[in-house]
Amino acid sequence: MDTDLFVAWFEETARLVRRDRDRLTRLDAAIGDADHGTNLDRGLTEVRKALTEWPPESPVQVLTSAGTALIRRVGGASGPLYGSVFRQMGKALDSPVTLAGFSAAFDEGVVAVERLGKAAPGDKTMVDALAPASRALALAVRDGVGVREAFEQAARAAAEGARATIPMQARKGRASYLGERSIGHEDPGAASSALFMAALATVAS
Amino acid sequence: MVGLVLVSHSAGLAAEAVALAKGIAGAGVPVAAAGGTEDGGLGTSVDLVEAAVRGVDQGDGVVLIPDLGSSVLTARLLEEDGRIVVADVPFVEGAIAAAVAAGADAPLADVLASAEESRTFRKL
């Protein structure tokens, strides 16, 4: 896995978030403050700009640069949260990047976001998509499957995890103030996390 | 003197909370506002928070007092052990308690403890 693949990952994520910007904002309008699509679109536009203006020389630089741009430019809670995932992943990633190394570093990123947001699986947050994706990657490493298949399994796990937030009652963020009225809506952060993983599967194929 | 940064989603709320804290604790207490996004919208800007920290940092430590959500997450990203700390306190009451303690030249741990006492302030 080289630098180009990591750059392509963020470019494809930016494309998917732009495509689904209105859907993400609609999900956020139901239980949040109706800005997730526009915030993340703005942040990922900044990520693309950063990766173009200062071409990264390693996967670690891609992750660090993308994470920092997300923290600085998203403006909502998803900025520090996604920023922490990618900056921690960058810190933990060994070179050259293998699937096992990617999986271990990604899991450290997920642990970092759980710690920052004090969120656990079942709280109806992005963790409900990211944690199953991380588990799918670890299983793929254990079973010795190839990179493409591993990323496809992670993308499927994240999409299923996002859908599984629909019947959950939110315990974190603005949606948690709604109590039982947060039930019946997909969490926008879990939905965008599924897009990050879908993008990964696309660029690896 | 310990510095304080009030981090809110709203620039107006942060600025007025600073005015209130300084009005009660004294104009010489280093309290700065970091509210809203750089384009003036509701949200949090890590650049504005970092600039505010630099503005109030006199070398004795800085307490960040966030309102909620992304303010809390952004403030936590800037924590430095024993130097920059986040207070888990009500925004207005915590800001005033911390400002009064800072104005009395209390060290960082005591300013933080004063702010945390405001969690249990009863109004009635």
Interface residues (C-beta under 8 A of the other chain):
Chain A: D35 N39 I71 R72 G75 G76 A77 G79 P80 L81 G83 S84 L116 G117 G173 R174
Chain B: T37 G41 G43 T44 S45 V46 D47 G69 S70 L73 T74 R76 L77
